[in-house]
């Protein structure tokens, strides 16, 4: 079998059941790559140990953060917040040979290539507002009234930015700058934790949660930056969809109570290209 580009996200290794799933993740050839699209976990040491183990198995591992890696969790000895925490995660990944959004984009030359694999860190800005609301404040009020509030409100600190949307807008500018430098003759695989478009959130049981799931400012990136595939996680609804002729792959494992309802042993690793 030829080399494959696989992807997975939302491993949430604080759950023992999920750690057992991660222990079983293996390449199918010595040349396989693995994309890890965020939410490995929230404790820094657990994130490092998991990425190190995956890097030992796969030819190339590419990581982009989810919201959980960016949490400053009260049980984590590593207490950095916001941008400083993200930069420390990047340094850790570089030390163990894992590619990040701050590194030169890798080029996949296997079947389905060549493509540029671009891990993106863009956050969210509350523009996926709750239905029937006009602004962030009203959208948040509706979420709190419904009892549907993301833990980011307590644990994901935007330091040194005044708020999460300001950090998001800075990240968007940086992502666009780097994406514009990619060879225009080469398609891309765009990798982000949060979906680039809002449509995947339409199936959420609690629509108020969408405001923590992305930004309208990325709605055309899959077209503008010539995506062959867009990879994301966060929603814990693994599936394949298509928007504007581009394949979108949600590659989440999710929480045990979620994947347990699907029956059987979970195999969250999804082939994106090759194989």
SULZI-V491510 format. One line per field, one symbol per residue. ss: DSSP state (H for helix, E for strand, C for the rest). burial: b if it has 24 or more other ideal C-beta (glycine too) atoms within 12 Angstrom, else e. A space follows every 50 residues. Layout:
ss=???
burial=???
This chain:
ss=CCCEEEEEECCCCCCHHHHHHHHCCCCCCCCCEEEECCCCCCCHHHHHHH HHHHHHHCCEEEECCCHHHHCCCCCCCCCCCHHHHHHHHHHHHHHHCCEC CCCCCEEECCCCCCEEEEECCCCCCCCCCCCCCCCHHHHHHHHHHHCCCC CHHHHCCCCCCCCHHHHHHHHHHHHHHHHCCCCCCCEEEEECCCCCCCHH HHHCCCHHHHHHCCCHHHCCHHHHCCEEEEEECCCCCCEEEEECCEEEEE CECCCHHHHHHHCCCCCCCEEEEEC
burial=eebbbbbbbbbbbbbeebeebbeebebeeeebbbbbbbbbbbbbebbbeb bbbbbebbbbbbbbbbbbbbbbbeebebebebbebbebbbebbeeeebbb bbeebbbbebeebebbbbbbbbbbbbbbbbeeeeebeebbebbeeeebeb ebeebbbbeeeebbbebbbbbbeebeebbeebeeebbbbbbbbbbbbbbb beebeebbbbbbbbbbbbeebbeebbbbbbbbbbbbbbeebebeebbbbb bbbbeeeebeeeeeebebbbbbbbe
